[in-house]
Amino acid sequence: MSNPVADAARKHPPPEGHVYTYGTAGFRTKADVLDSVLTRVGLIAALRSRKLGGRYVGVMITASHNPPQDNGVKLVEPMGDMLEESWEAISTEMANQTSPEAVSEYYQCVAEEQKIDLSKPANVIVARDTRASGARLLGCLVDGLKAAGAEYRDFGFLTTPQLHYMVRCFNTADTPDAYGVPTEAGYYEKFSAAFKKAMGSNKPNGGLTVDCANGVGGPKLNELIKYLHVTETGLEISVVNDNVVKPEALNVDCGADYVKTNQRAPPTSKTGPGDRCCSLDGDADRVVYYFKDDQNVFRLLDGDRIATLVASFFGDLVRTSGLADQIKIGVVQTAYANGAATDYVEKNLRLPVTCTPTGVKYLHHAAQKLDIGVYFEANGHGTAIFSHSTLNAIKNYKPKSPSEAENLEILRACIDLINQAVGDALSDFLLVEVVLAHKRWGPQEWLATYTDLPNRLLKVLVSDRTIFKTTDAERKLTSPEGVQGQIDKEVQKFRQGRSFARASGTEDAVRVYAEAATKAEAEDLARKVAEIVKAAGGK
């Protein structure tokens, strides 16, 4: 008797000895060892959709900011958020089944354990970035989807946030919470209309140069620009690094990760002092801003800066709309957020800060618990989330003056401008442009809100990263025993010192982060903590 699931697994056998893990970014590694994984993800996507009563789930083939020879795949839940944690373990287990028969048995086992009726419909939405390996991997995925009897829609090339948007739109169609029209044009129409409304009569101060990392964000931004109508908004956007014809150029010497890691503009950047620039990553879910000051010194405005800018603006809008008694705003950060940013939010903006472990899913879940939760990782991935009660309060509020009415309209437009499903570089940079225009700020004024504490990030290779266990949102080590005490002693010797060590999620290494009053002190503290870590378990 034919077994379609085993047949599909047989067609794409796993490489020997390779162990896969579904991490924060899904499965991500060298593209040439991913064929078997994609087929099995197709099976998991079908199971997940059936588990959720046939609702649409998404599959995105991308490796984001990784080099061109890598690729990856991640699953998207019906409301556009990350895969539920228990299903990360199921996906990992499925990816590591060694034989076609074992794949088929595990597929049946999950169906039984999760009480899934395999005769029910499964609906999956698929897209990919511009990597050369994407077409082959899509074929492997489709083999898995077909074997599981899933209906699927292939949207071709999309940014990761566009795929998340599509999933949410399909699942909210014909409901009072309809998120938008589930087409690419619907995406551009929604965000461009919201941008124009949020801008109001304000005009941007000068143009914006956007580096698209030679990734899928390039053609998508060029398409979005057609809907933005520079004559209406005054926002002139210069698109650079948008060469998708040469996949080998992806993320090479450009993009958000390059700018953040190297603390410098891409070599192709030809902008002058004070010119606003931003860089997307390879799948356009991260954005960082930067500029050169009057002394031609590079200045980075990263995710921490975007979070403080957006939170400050929303705080102003909620107050001037007359909603301050009903709505509270909070900022969610990880331990990597600069201490000066945390201080600024708590002391200047007078907003609460929640700290979570590293990883977008942790920030997103924490933000969902707030009336308005603003979160950005320092790397530029983030968004803002409005709770249902907050959305209702904003929708139903009757303004008491023309000024309240005007600010309420801007607040409502900002809700539509934000991709609440996931961090979205395109909608995020449009929101930043709105805030800067309303405040009449250039990048220099934005930078002047606070001064970052000098910091240093080091990587220590270790024999076994699993022995390094943490608590307190990864800010304290509980194991190996005694290591945290040694770190605390070192930190006390430095002015404004702060340091933590946490195991990498992707390699046998421990990341050491340190801050202090001066650059020399930050580097000294990082080096000393790295030595403690090395003594505890280094290679």
DADA-V662734 format. One record per residue. N is the residue number from 0. SS is DSSP state (H for helix, E for strand, - for the rest). PHI is phi in radians with two decimals (NA if undefined). Layout:
N;SS;PHI
N;SS;PHI
This chain:
0;-;NA
1;-;-1.26
2;-;-2.22
3;H;-1.01
4;H;-1.15
5;H;-1.14
6;H;-1.08
7;H;-1.13
8;H;-1.14
9;H;-1.14
10;H;-1.17
11;-;-2.25
12;-;-1.24
13;-;-1.33
14;-;-1.19
15;-;-1.18
16;-;1.33
17;-;-1.61
18;-;-1.89
19;-;-1.89
20;-;-2.33
21;-;-1.44
22;E;-1.70
23;-;-1.00
24;-;-1.81
25;E;1.37
26;E;-1.52
27;E;-2.61
28;E;-2.92
29;E;-1.10
30;H;-1.08
31;H;-1.33
32;H;-2.02
33;-;-1.89
34;H;-0.95
35;H;-1.10
36;H;-1.12
37;H;-1.09
38;H;-1.07
39;H;-1.27
40;H;-1.11
41;H;-1.02
42;H;-1.13
43;H;-1.14
44;H;-1.05
45;H;-1.13
46;H;-1.08
47;H;-1.12
48;H;-1.09
49;H;-1.11
50;H;-1.02
51;-;-1.70
52;-;1.26
53;-;1.47
54;-;-1.15
55;E;-1.27
56;E;-2.05
57;E;-1.98
58;E;-2.27
59;E;-1.98
60;E;-1.70
61;-;-2.85
62;-;-2.19
63;-;0.90
64;-;-1.57
65;-;-1.19
66;-;-1.11
67;-;-1.03
68;-;-1.36
69;E;-1.56
70;E;-2.71
71;E;-2.93
72;E;-2.66
73;E;-2.42
74;E;-1.78
75;E;-2.16
76;-;-1.31
77;-;-0.98
78;-;-1.57
79;-;1.56
80;-;-1.69
81;E;-1.22
82;-;-1.00
83;-;-1.01
84;H;-1.01
85;H;-1.10
86;H;-1.43
87;H;-1.13
88;H;-1.17
89;H;-1.09
90;H;-1.10
91;H;-1.08
92;H;-1.06
93;H;-1.10
94;H;-1.09
95;-;-1.76
96;-;-1.18
97;-;-1.59
98;-;-2.24
99;H;-0.99
100;H;-1.13
101;H;-1.14
102;H;-1.08
103;H;-1.09
104;H;-1.11
105;H;-1.17
106;H;-1.00
107;H;-1.15
108;H;-1.09
109;H;-1.08
110;H;-1.02
111;H;-1.21
112;H;-1.09
113;-;-1.58
114;-;0.96
115;-;-1.76
116;-;-1.51
117;-;-1.25
118;-;-1.53
119;-;-1.38
120;-;-1.18
121;-;-2.25
122;E;-2.18
123;E;-2.33
124;E;-1.95
125;E;-2.20
126;E;-2.68
127;E;-2.58
128;-;-1.56
129;-;-1.64
130;-;-1.09
131;-;-1.04
132;-;-1.39
133;H;-1.04
134;H;-1.12
135;H;-1.11
136;H;-1.17
137;H;-1.07
138;H;-1.03
139;H;-1.12
140;H;-1.08
141;H;-1.07
142;H;-1.01
143;H;-1.18
144;H;-1.11
145;H;-1.16
146;H;-1.07
147;-;-1.54
148;-;1.23
149;-;-1.53
150;E;-1.45
151;E;-2.42
152;E;-2.08
153;E;-1.77
154;E;-1.58
155;E;1.20
156;E;-1.45
157;-;-2.50
158;-;-1.24
159;H;-0.99
160;H;-1.10
161;H;-1.14
162;H;-1.11
163;H;-1.04
164;H;-1.03
165;H;-1.03
166;H;-1.03
167;H;-1.12
168;H;-1.08
169;H;-1.07
170;H;-1.44
171;H;-1.94
172;-;-0.99
173;-;1.09
174;-;-2.18
175;-;-1.10
176;-;-1.68
177;-;-0.84
178;-;-1.53
179;-;2.88
180;-;-1.45
181;-;-1.40
182;-;-2.40
183;H;-1.11
184;H;-1.07
185;H;-1.05
186;H;-1.07
187;H;-1.12
188;H;-1.12
189;H;-1.08
190;H;-1.32
191;H;-1.24
192;H;-1.12
193;H;-1.14
194;H;-1.09
195;H;-1.08
196;H;-1.18
197;H;-1.20
198;H;-1.12
199;-;1.06
200;-;-1.61
201;-;-1.34
202;-;-2.18
203;-;-1.15
204;-;-1.62
205;-;1.53
206;-;-1.50
207;E;-2.30
208;E;-1.74
209;E;-2.04
210;E;-1.58
211;-;-1.74
212;-;1.07
213;-;0.96
214;-;-2.04
215;-;-1.10
216;H;-1.09
217;H;-1.08
218;H;-1.08
219;H;-1.24
220;H;-1.17
221;H;-1.03
222;H;-1.25
223;H;-1.04
224;H;-1.01
225;H;-1.07
226;H;-1.49
227;H;-1.38
228;-;0.87
229;H;-0.97
230;H;-1.13
231;H;-1.45
232;H;-1.68
233;-;1.35
234;-;-1.57
235;-;-1.60
236;E;-1.95
237;E;-1.76
238;E;-1.65
239;E;-2.19
240;-;0.90
241;-;-2.12
242;-;-1.52
243;-;-1.71
244;-;-1.25
245;-;-1.90
246;H;-1.01
247;H;-1.23
248;H;-1.54
249;-;-1.00
250;-;1.10
251;-;-1.50
252;-;0.95
253;-;-2.88
254;-;1.62
255;H;-1.04
256;H;-1.17
257;H;-1.06
258;H;-1.15
259;H;-1.17
260;H;-1.25
261;H;-1.59
262;-;0.92
263;-;-2.72
264;-;-1.27
265;-;-1.03
266;-;-0.98
267;-;-1.34
268;-;-1.18
269;-;-2.08
270;-;-1.49
271;-;-1.71
272;-;-0.98
273;-;1.47
274;-;-1.27
275;E;-1.35
276;E;-2.34
277;E;-2.52
278;E;-2.17
279;E;-1.63
280;-;-1.74
281;-;-1.05
282;-;-2.01
283;-;1.08
284;-;-1.95
285;-;-2.20
286;E;-2.55
287;E;-2.23
288;E;-1.77
289;E;-2.91
290;E;-2.79
291;E;-1.87
292;-;-1.41
293;-;-1.08
294;-;-1.61
295;-;1.18
296;-;-1.57
297;E;-1.18
298;E;-2.24
299;E;-1.69
300;E;-2.07
301;-;-1.60
302;H;-1.04
303;H;-1.02
304;H;-1.16
305;H;-1.15
306;H;-1.06
307;H;-1.19
308;H;-1.13
309;H;-1.18
310;H;-1.10
311;H;-1.09
312;H;-1.16
313;H;-1.13
314;H;-1.02
315;H;-1.08
316;H;-1.14
317;H;-1.09
318;H;-1.16
319;H;-1.34
320;-;-1.53
321;-;1.54
322;-;-1.90
323;-;-1.02
324;-;-1.29
325;-;-1.72
326;-;-2.20
327;-;-1.98
328;E;-1.88
329;E;-2.40
330;E;-2.00
331;E;-1.95
332;E;-2.29
333;E;-1.89
334;-;-1.07
335;-;-1.34
336;-;-1.10
337;-;-1.11
338;H;-0.99
339;H;-1.18
340;H;-1.17
341;H;-1.07
342;H;-1.02
343;H;-1.08
344;H;-1.13
345;H;-1.30
346;H;-1.63
347;H;-1.57
348;-;-1.44
349;-;0.97
350;-;-2.06
351;E;-1.28
352;E;-2.05
353;E;-1.86
354;E;-1.90
355;E;-2.15
356;-;-1.04
357;-;-1.16
358;-;2.21
359;H;-0.97
360;H;-1.06
361;H;-1.21
362;H;-1.10
363;H;-1.07
364;H;-1.10
365;H;-1.16
366;H;-1.15
367;H;-1.14
368;-;-1.48
369;-;-1.77
370;-;-1.08
371;E;-2.24
372;E;-1.88
373;E;-1.83
374;E;-2.39
375;E;-2.53
376;-;-1.29
377;-;-1.00
378;-;-1.26
379;-;1.75
380;-;-1.68
381;E;3.13
382;E;-2.86
383;E;-2.25
384;E;-2.14
385;E;-1.90
386;-;-1.22
387;H;-1.03
388;H;-1.13
389;H;-1.17
390;H;-1.03
391;H;-1.16
392;H;-1.06
393;H;-1.21
394;H;-1.18
395;H;-1.65
396;-;-1.19
397;-;-1.77
398;-;-1.11
399;-;-1.77
400;-;-2.75
401;H;-1.01
402;H;-1.15
403;H;-1.05
404;H;-1.06
405;H;-1.14
406;H;-1.21
407;H;-1.12
408;H;-1.09
409;H;-1.17
410;H;-1.07
411;H;-1.10
412;H;-1.15
413;H;-1.12
414;H;-1.05
415;H;-1.29
416;H;-1.37
417;-;-1.59
418;-;-1.46
419;-;-1.30
420;-;-1.23
421;-;-2.97
422;-;-1.03
423;-;-2.36
424;H;-1.00
425;H;-1.18
426;H;-1.28
427;H;-1.13
428;H;-1.24
429;H;-1.15
430;H;-1.13
431;H;-1.02
432;H;-1.09
433;H;-1.09
434;H;-1.12
435;H;-1.07
436;H;-1.15
437;H;-1.15
438;H;-1.43
439;-;1.02
440;-;-1.86
441;-;-1.76
442;H;-1.11
443;H;-1.14
444;H;-1.14
445;H;-1.10
446;H;-1.07
447;-;-1.28
448;-;-1.09
449;-;-2.78
450;-;-1.91
451;-;-1.04
452;-;-1.29
453;E;-0.99
454;E;-2.52
455;E;-2.51
456;E;-2.08
457;E;-2.15
458;E;-2.06
459;E;-1.96
460;E;-1.27
461;E;-2.24
462;-;-1.24
463;-;-2.57
464;H;-1.22
465;H;-1.21
466;H;-1.35
467;-;-1.61
468;E;-1.95
469;E;-2.20
470;E;-2.46
471;-;0.95
472;-;0.92
473;-;1.19
474;-;-1.58
475;E;-2.32
476;E;-1.51
477;E;-1.74
478;E;-2.62
479;-;-1.12
480;-;-1.04
481;-;1.53
482;H;-1.17
483;H;-1.07
484;H;-1.04
485;H;-1.14
486;H;-1.11
487;H;-1.02
488;H;-1.09
489;H;-1.13
490;H;-1.00
491;-;-1.12
492;-;-1.43
493;-;-2.03
494;-;-1.17
495;-;0.92
496;-;-1.29
497;E;-2.70
498;E;-2.70
499;E;-2.59
500;E;-2.27
501;E;-2.47
502;E;-1.18
503;-;-1.12
504;-;-1.49
505;-;-2.18
506;-;-2.60
507;-;-1.34
508;E;-2.67
509;E;-2.07
510;E;-1.57
511;E;-2.00
512;E;-2.01
513;E;-2.47
514;E;-2.29
515;E;-2.82
516;-;-1.15
517;-;-2.23
518;H;-1.06
519;H;-1.09
520;H;-1.19
521;H;-1.08
522;H;-1.19
523;H;-1.13
524;H;-1.11
525;H;-1.06
526;H;-1.12
527;H;-1.17
528;H;-1.20
529;H;-1.07
530;H;-1.15
531;H;-1.09
532;H;-1.11
533;H;-1.10
534;H;-1.13
535;H;-1.42
536;H;-3.01
537;E;-1.25
538;-;-1.38
